[in-house]
Amino acid sequence: MLQKGDRNIAKNYELDQGHRKEYVDIGRIVRRKKTDAPTRQLKIIFDHYTNVEVAGTIETVSSYTDLNYRTEIPFVVDARASDFMDLRPRVAAYSGSGSPFTFNKRDFTASGNENLATNQTVIADYSFYLGRKDRLYLTKDGTFELKQGEPSLHPRAPLPSDDGMEVARFTLKPYMLKLTSKYVYIFHVEKCICGGF
């Protein structure tokens, strides 16, 4: 923990989580350009996540069930680690002397998950989410009613309803983590005669 008098200089560094296309490396911090080098010893406070690796298993979306999908799933180059089957070997936790960042100090033999190799077959069952389009209505009773469309690779909005006034349409992408205004179309009504619609 930070103690009274400690300076928090985390903004001067970027976290490299060690994810490479070919393997999972040791994480590290990298000083940002145009920031001063530290003049004293650094205290690094960190948290990490360890998957239970058993021989014959691979890393999939099910490997991250204890994490917050919006904020804690690591990125592997340009994709979320939960979006593919991860067959990369992992570098073992470092123990020994010398720099852990020299290649000959990296140990891949302790990696428990399956690694992809020539003439091996991967057989898997999988499921995935589909997109959906919904309509939101204001009924004559003054309540909101959501009419959900059918999930599909090419979703369409459900048929219009005569039981209320349509106020919004939602486009729900598969694996959407945050609904933003670009996926919502709101109908603007200038005048509303609420006597008998």
Backbone bond lengths (Angstrom), bond angles and torsions (degrees), N, CA, C in turn:
res aa  C-N    CA-C-N  psi(-1)  N-CA   C-N-CA  omega(-1)  CA-C   N-CA-C  phi
1 M - - - 1.442 - - 1.527 110.76 -
2 L 1.338 114.61 151.69 1.457 118.73 174.10 1.523 109.12 -68.71
3 Q 1.309 115.11 140.98 1.451 120.37 178.69 1.520 109.60 -112.58
4 K 1.307 116.79 162.92 1.448 121.36 -179.32 1.526 109.48 -56.55
5 G 1.312 115.81 130.07 1.459 120.45 -178.92 1.519 113.40 97.09
6 D 1.349 119.08 -16.33 1.470 121.81 177.40 1.519 109.74 -71.30
7 R 1.311 116.77 142.01 1.460 121.26 174.28 1.523 108.72 -98.22
8 N 1.313 116.00 131.63 1.466 120.87 177.31 1.521 107.65 -90.23
9 I 1.331 117.00 108.27 1.464 121.32 -178.51 1.536 111.21 -112.19
10 A 1.342 116.57 26.77 1.465 121.13 -178.25 1.525 111.58 -58.60
11 K 1.338 117.94 -31.74 1.471 120.75 -178.33 1.529 111.84 -65.83
12 N 1.334 117.75 -15.57 1.463 121.19 178.98 1.529 112.77 -83.40
13 Y 1.348 116.41 -2.92 1.459 119.87 -173.98 1.529 110.83 -130.91
14 E 1.317 115.06 152.29 1.459 122.00 171.94 1.522 107.79 -111.10
15 L 1.328 115.88 144.76 1.457 120.22 177.52 1.520 109.57 -91.16
16 D 1.310 115.99 121.60 1.464 122.16 172.40 1.523 105.19 -100.12
17 Q 1.333 116.70 109.63 1.469 120.51 -174.88 1.525 113.25 -76.30
18 G 1.316 117.49 -3.46 1.463 120.22 175.61 1.514 114.76 88.16
19 H 1.335 117.73 5.34 1.463 119.30 -179.48 1.522 110.89 -78.34
20 R 1.318 116.16 119.30 1.458 122.78 175.77 1.521 107.93 -119.30
21 K 1.311 117.36 160.41 1.469 119.68 179.89 1.524 111.18 -61.34
22 E 1.325 117.56 -35.33 1.461 121.44 -172.56 1.523 114.43 -94.42
23 Y 1.342 118.68 -23.27 1.463 121.38 -176.55 1.530 109.65 -162.08
24 V 1.336 115.81 170.23 1.463 121.17 175.57 1.522 107.14 -104.31
25 D 1.307 115.54 115.55 1.460 122.57 -174.27 1.533 110.36 -94.87
26 I 1.303 115.89 -177.59 1.454 122.87 175.28 1.534 107.70 -76.63
27 G 1.330 116.89 136.23 1.454 120.60 176.80 1.518 110.89 -72.47
28 R 1.329 115.85 160.32 1.467 120.60 -178.73 1.518 109.87 -159.40
29 I 1.314 115.96 165.73 1.455 119.37 171.63 1.527 107.67 -106.89
30 V 1.333 115.40 146.43 1.464 121.57 -178.90 1.528 107.69 -125.64
31 R 1.323 115.89 126.05 1.466 119.40 -179.74 1.520 109.86 -69.60
32 R 1.332 115.26 134.38 1.462 120.74 179.62 1.524 109.97 -69.66
33 K 1.329 114.72 152.33 1.458 120.23 177.24 1.521 109.01 -64.24
34 K 1.301 115.71 150.68 1.471 123.70 177.43 1.533 112.72 63.91
35 T 1.320 117.08 25.91 1.473 120.00 171.18 1.521 107.71 -117.35
36 D 1.304 115.46 146.88 1.462 120.34 -177.15 1.524 110.82 -70.21
37 A 1.327 114.33 143.98 1.467 119.57 174.85 1.524 108.48 -68.88
38 P 1.319 117.74 144.96 1.472 119.40 179.48 1.530 110.41 -66.58
39 T 1.302 115.92 146.48 1.471 120.67 -179.83 1.521 111.38 -98.55
40 R 1.343 116.25 -13.32 1.463 120.32 179.17 1.527 109.25 -126.34
41 Q 1.310 114.09 177.07 1.460 120.07 179.73 1.530 110.04 -68.04
42 L 1.331 116.76 142.59 1.461 121.61 179.17 1.523 110.69 -92.92
43 K 1.320 115.35 143.39 1.464 121.05 169.31 1.533 105.60 -108.10
44 I 1.317 117.34 120.60 1.459 121.49 -177.06 1.524 108.38 -109.61
45 I 1.324 115.44 119.79 1.466 121.74 178.52 1.518 106.64 -107.06
46 F 1.318 117.03 123.02 1.457 119.22 -175.87 1.518 111.28 -143.90
47 D 1.305 114.38 164.86 1.457 122.48 175.32 1.523 105.56 -127.50
48 H 1.292 117.44 152.80 1.468 119.33 177.67 1.520 110.03 -145.95
49 Y 1.308 114.30 163.11 1.461 121.47 -177.87 1.522 108.03 -118.89
50 T 1.321 115.75 132.57 1.462 120.48 179.22 1.518 108.56 -121.40
51 N 1.321 115.69 123.28 1.462 120.06 174.91 1.515 109.08 -81.90
52 V 1.320 115.93 149.56 1.460 120.23 175.02 1.517 106.97 -81.06
53 E 1.315 115.81 113.27 1.461 120.58 -177.36 1.527 109.29 -104.07
54 V 1.311 114.65 123.67 1.460 121.23 178.89 1.518 107.19 -123.21
55 A 1.320 117.12 142.01 1.461 120.23 179.87 1.522 110.18 -54.46
56 G 1.329 116.01 134.84 1.460 121.00 179.08 1.518 113.60 93.16
57 T 1.326 118.62 -0.73 1.462 120.83 179.92 1.531 110.32 -107.72
58 I 1.321 114.96 162.00 1.459 120.94 174.39 1.527 107.89 -129.38
59 E 1.327 116.48 161.57 1.458 121.39 178.41 1.528 108.65 -84.91
60 T 1.339 116.36 128.16 1.460 121.78 178.13 1.525 108.31 -137.42
61 V 1.321 116.61 -173.64 1.461 120.86 177.53 1.531 110.99 -56.96
62 S 1.324 117.21 -30.50 1.467 121.09 -179.69 1.535 112.51 -70.42
63 S 1.327 116.75 -12.49 1.460 119.99 179.38 1.517 112.47 -76.79
64 Y 1.342 117.17 -11.02 1.460 120.84 -173.02 1.525 112.72 -117.38
65 T 1.315 118.08 27.97 1.465 120.85 -174.72 1.522 113.22 -66.19
66 D 1.327 118.62 -22.55 1.466 121.00 -179.41 1.532 113.09 -86.84
67 L 1.330 117.37 -1.37 1.463 120.84 -175.92 1.526 111.93 -102.19
68 N 1.315 115.30 159.74 1.455 121.74 172.69 1.531 107.26 -79.35
69 Y 1.333 116.79 115.95 1.466 120.22 -174.66 1.524 113.05 -64.49
70 R 1.328 118.02 -25.46 1.468 120.09 -179.17 1.517 112.51 -76.81
71 T 1.331 117.73 -34.15 1.464 119.14 -168.91 1.527 115.34 -122.82
72 E 1.324 119.17 -19.49 1.465 119.17 -169.35 1.525 115.54 -112.13
73 I 1.316 118.71 -8.33 1.466 119.36 179.10 1.529 108.59 -73.07
74 P 1.331 118.03 125.63 1.469 119.19 -178.20 1.528 112.14 -70.65
75 F 1.326 114.53 153.48 1.458 120.72 173.09 1.518 108.80 -95.56
76 V 1.324 116.45 138.64 1.456 121.86 174.63 1.517 105.44 -110.44
77 V 1.303 116.37 101.66 1.456 125.67 -174.78 1.533 109.54 60.24
78 D 1.343 119.09 -82.16 1.468 119.59 -177.77 1.526 113.18 -133.91
79 A 1.323 118.00 14.62 1.471 121.35 -179.87 1.529 109.59 -134.50
80 R 1.324 115.32 150.17 1.463 119.62 177.25 1.529 109.72 -70.25
81 A 1.323 116.79 139.36 1.464 121.53 -177.46 1.526 111.96 -61.60
82 S 1.327 117.57 -20.78 1.461 120.78 179.60 1.525 112.49 -80.55
83 D 1.344 118.08 -5.27 1.464 121.55 -173.74 1.529 114.76 -94.88
84 F 1.312 117.71 3.79 1.470 119.43 -179.74 1.528 110.14 -154.79
85 M 1.333 115.69 168.03 1.461 120.86 174.46 1.526 107.14 -83.42
86 D 1.305 115.75 122.37 1.460 121.18 -173.90 1.527 109.86 -97.27
87 L 1.311 115.81 110.39 1.462 121.69 -178.83 1.538 111.99 -109.97
88 R 1.306 116.88 16.22 1.463 120.04 -176.95 1.525 111.35 -75.89
89 P 1.340 117.57 141.41 1.468 119.15 173.28 1.525 109.69 -69.89
90 R 1.335 115.98 153.74 1.458 121.55 -179.10 1.521 110.68 -116.00
91 V 1.327 114.56 139.90 1.455 119.55 176.59 1.527 108.04 -74.26
92 A 1.315 116.69 134.88 1.465 121.11 179.40 1.526 109.87 -69.13
93 A 1.332 116.11 157.41 1.464 120.82 175.58 1.528 108.88 -56.92
94 Y 1.318 116.37 138.92 1.465 121.10 -174.44 1.518 111.86 -76.33
95 S 1.313 114.87 135.72 1.468 120.94 169.17 1.518 106.12 -147.94
96 G 1.290 116.45 136.57 1.457 119.88 -179.00 1.505 110.73 137.24
97 S 1.329 115.21 -162.73 1.463 120.23 -179.69 1.518 109.00 -117.71
98 G 1.307 115.96 164.85 1.457 120.63 -177.63 1.515 110.33 86.17
99 S 1.291 115.53 176.07 1.465 120.42 -177.33 1.522 110.86 -74.26
100 P 1.344 117.43 131.24 1.472 119.46 177.67 1.526 112.28 -72.81
101 F 1.346 117.32 -7.32 1.458 120.17 -175.32 1.525 113.83 -93.57
102 T 1.334 117.77 -3.21 1.460 118.68 172.53 1.524 107.78 -78.69
103 F 1.321 117.08 141.62 1.461 120.36 -170.62 1.532 112.21 -61.55
104 N 1.326 117.98 -36.51 1.475 118.89 -177.77 1.518 113.01 -71.01
105 K 1.339 118.59 -8.56 1.465 121.42 174.99 1.526 111.87 -89.18
106 R 1.313 117.74 -6.62 1.465 120.92 -178.72 1.530 109.54 -84.35
107 D 1.329 115.68 133.01 1.457 121.65 -178.94 1.529 108.70 -118.71
108 F 1.339 116.45 116.46 1.463 121.36 179.20 1.524 112.61 -99.71
109 T 1.316 117.76 -3.69 1.470 120.23 -173.18 1.519 112.64 -71.40
110 A 1.327 118.01 -22.33 1.462 120.39 -178.16 1.524 112.28 -85.59
111 S 1.329 117.41 -2.60 1.463 120.53 -178.48 1.515 109.30 -67.48
112 G 1.341 116.96 118.41 1.456 120.84 -173.75 1.508 114.63 -85.31
113 N 1.340 117.83 -20.11 1.460 118.38 -176.79 1.522 110.96 -79.33
114 E 1.321 115.62 164.68 1.462 121.22 179.42 1.519 110.75 -72.32
115 N 1.304 116.41 139.61 1.464 122.26 176.29 1.521 108.94 -110.42
116 L 1.300 115.23 146.15 1.461 120.48 179.61 1.516 109.40 -74.28
117 A 1.306 116.96 133.77 1.463 121.71 179.52 1.520 108.89 -143.81
118 T 1.312 115.70 162.40 1.459 121.58 179.57 1.530 109.81 -59.43
119 N 1.319 115.97 141.44 1.466 124.11 177.16 1.527 113.68 64.21
120 Q 1.313 118.20 26.41 1.460 121.81 172.70 1.518 108.45 -110.99
121 T 1.317 115.36 149.92 1.460 121.02 -179.84 1.520 109.43 -117.86
122 V 1.313 115.56 140.05 1.460 121.00 174.56 1.521 107.10 -111.90
123 I 1.331 116.90 122.73 1.464 121.94 177.11 1.522 106.58 -112.64
124 A 1.333 116.45 126.51 1.454 119.28 -175.13 1.518 111.04 -145.13
125 D 1.312 115.71 145.83 1.461 122.49 167.19 1.522 105.81 -100.09
126 Y 1.313 116.98 141.93 1.457 118.03 178.13 1.520 110.67 -146.99
127 S 1.295 114.69 157.50 1.458 121.29 174.75 1.521 107.00 -133.03
128 F 1.323 116.34 160.49 1.459 119.27 -178.61 1.517 109.50 -151.66
129 Y 1.328 114.67 158.84 1.451 121.12 -179.99 1.521 110.53 -82.94
130 L 1.331 115.27 152.67 1.458 121.82 176.20 1.526 108.83 -115.84
131 G 1.331 115.57 155.62 1.452 120.46 176.89 1.527 110.74 -74.04
132 R 1.344 115.24 166.49 1.459 120.29 -179.46 1.524 109.12 -152.84
133 K 1.337 116.58 150.41 1.462 121.90 173.73 1.517 108.27 -121.34
134 D 1.325 115.97 133.65 1.462 122.13 -177.28 1.528 110.40 -124.38
135 R 1.338 115.00 159.68 1.462 121.83 174.12 1.528 108.51 -122.32
136 L 1.333 116.37 140.96 1.457 121.88 177.56 1.524 108.49 -112.54
137 Y 1.335 116.26 128.58 1.460 122.17 -177.88 1.523 110.53 -119.05
138 L 1.337 115.32 149.09 1.452 122.36 168.24 1.520 105.79 -104.00
139 T 1.330 116.58 116.94 1.467 120.38 -175.58 1.524 110.52 -82.47
140 K 1.331 115.47 167.69 1.466 119.39 179.82 1.519 111.98 -67.24
141 D 1.344 117.48 -14.71 1.467 121.27 175.76 1.534 111.86 -83.86
142 G 1.344 115.88 -2.85 1.469 119.78 179.39 1.517 113.77 84.67
143 T 1.329 118.41 16.64 1.465 121.59 178.25 1.522 109.08 -110.10
144 F 1.320 114.80 154.73 1.459 120.03 177.24 1.521 108.97 -91.15
145 E 1.318 115.22 140.24 1.462 121.11 -179.82 1.523 108.14 -132.10
146 L 1.325 115.52 127.53 1.462 120.85 179.26 1.520 109.09 -98.63
147 K 1.327 115.55 125.74 1.465 120.46 176.45 1.524 107.02 -108.06
148 Q 1.330 115.56 112.80 1.456 120.25 -174.93 1.527 111.32 -87.56
149 G 1.337 114.84 140.26 1.455 120.43 173.85 1.517 110.27 -83.46
150 E 1.315 116.02 173.86 1.470 120.75 178.64 1.528 109.88 -82.58
151 P 1.341 118.66 132.19 1.464 119.94 174.36 1.530 109.72 -60.33
152 S 1.334 116.45 138.52 1.463 120.27 -175.69 1.524 109.49 -160.97
153 L 1.336 115.84 160.46 1.468 120.25 171.75 1.524 110.08 -63.99
154 H 1.344 116.21 -33.09 1.461 122.82 178.23 1.530 107.17 -127.33
155 P 1.335 117.53 78.57 1.463 120.38 -171.96 1.532 113.03 -68.04
156 R 1.336 114.51 147.79 1.463 122.25 173.79 1.518 108.30 -125.14
157 A 1.325 114.96 151.12 1.463 119.33 178.01 1.522 109.07 -67.60
158 P 1.329 117.66 149.47 1.466 119.71 177.55 1.534 110.40 -65.60
159 L 1.326 116.15 162.50 1.461 120.23 178.73 1.523 109.89 -59.72
160 P 1.340 117.51 145.77 1.477 120.05 179.38 1.521 111.40 -60.10
161 S 1.324 114.90 154.03 1.458 121.19 179.05 1.524 109.29 -113.12
162 D 1.337 116.28 142.55 1.463 121.16 177.44 1.528 111.38 -93.00
163 D 1.320 117.40 1.28 1.457 121.08 -175.46 1.523 113.83 -86.98
164 G 1.333 117.97 2.61 1.458 119.67 -179.48 1.507 111.24 -172.36
165 M 1.324 116.09 -179.40 1.455 122.86 179.59 1.534 108.19 -99.19
166 E 1.322 116.36 126.20 1.454 119.92 179.82 1.524 109.27 -72.08
167 V 1.338 115.77 127.54 1.459 119.84 -178.77 1.529 113.09 -113.58
168 A 1.326 118.03 -21.13 1.471 119.52 -179.70 1.524 110.42 -160.35
169 R 1.339 114.00 155.76 1.469 122.09 171.29 1.520 107.61 -125.32
170 F 1.320 115.41 140.49 1.458 121.42 -179.37 1.517 109.78 -119.33
171 T 1.321 116.36 136.09 1.450 121.84 171.94 1.521 107.26 -110.21
172 L 1.328 116.60 113.67 1.460 121.69 -177.95 1.523 109.06 -103.72
173 K 1.308 116.21 109.03 1.464 121.16 178.59 1.531 109.11 -75.88
174 P 1.326 117.11 153.83 1.471 117.93 175.21 1.531 109.77 -63.95
175 Y 1.307 116.01 141.50 1.474 123.05 177.35 1.528 112.13 60.74
176 M 1.313 117.51 29.87 1.467 120.18 178.84 1.522 109.04 -69.75
177 L 1.328 116.00 128.62 1.456 120.37 -178.71 1.520 112.13 -96.66
178 K 1.330 116.83 -24.79 1.457 120.32 -176.67 1.525 108.27 -149.17
179 L 1.325 116.29 122.36 1.456 120.92 178.09 1.518 108.62 -79.48
180 T 1.324 116.76 120.72 1.460 121.31 178.46 1.522 109.14 -114.64
181 S 1.322 115.42 169.07 1.462 120.10 -175.87 1.518 112.98 -63.95
182 K 1.318 118.98 -19.92 1.467 119.30 -179.54 1.533 111.49 -70.47
183 Y 1.328 117.90 -14.44 1.453 121.51 177.89 1.532 112.80 -103.08
184 V 1.327 116.86 8.37 1.468 120.99 -178.35 1.524 108.76 -126.04
185 Y 1.330 116.60 130.31 1.455 120.89 173.02 1.527 107.07 -113.15
186 I 1.321 116.31 118.57 1.467 121.07 -178.53 1.521 108.56 -105.33
187 F 1.333 116.09 129.86 1.453 121.30 177.74 1.524 108.75 -80.29
188 H 1.320 116.75 130.04 1.463 121.35 177.93 1.523 108.25 -97.54
189 V 1.313 115.64 122.18 1.461 121.69 -179.68 1.517 107.65 -109.68
190 E 1.333 116.78 117.02 1.467 120.35 -178.28 1.519 111.15 -77.08
191 K 1.326 117.42 -42.42 1.453 121.14 179.84 1.511 109.03 -130.91
192 C 1.285 115.44 139.58 1.461 119.08 178.62 1.521 107.97 -135.95
193 I 1.309 116.16 117.02 1.468 120.79 173.59 1.512 105.58 -95.02
194 C 1.296 116.24 106.35 1.450 121.55 -170.30 1.523 113.58 -89.14
195 G 1.310 118.46 21.23 1.448 120.76 -178.75 1.499 113.17 -73.61
196 G 1.286 119.42 -51.98 1.458 119.88 -178.92 1.503 111.47 -159.79
197 F 1.323 115.01 84.81 1.460 116.81 179.30 1.464 111.58 -95.24
